[in-house]
């Protein structure tokens, strides 16, 4: 069920609301992939506890650590800092946002 929300958010370029390390976060998910047999998502944090971050950066989040996932209506454009061809994704990408 949670994975369906991740696929939906990536495919439709919608933000995800979640709880991560007891903080409320809003993420713009860019890619879902595996590492050591576990699922991870690389995403831009749009808000943490209701506040925007100081800088735009791509963070790595372990799916098992994301709680209370919900697809938000807020859309996003893929960030230029994301490169789906990065070698860390080679052969392990499950699903990625479409780049234009």
Secondary structure, 3 states (H helix, E strand, C coil): CHHHHHHHHHHHCEEEEEEECCEEEEEEEEEEEEECCEEEEEEEEEEECCECCCCCCEEEEEHHHEEEEEEEEEECCCCCCCCCCCHHHCCCEEEECCCC
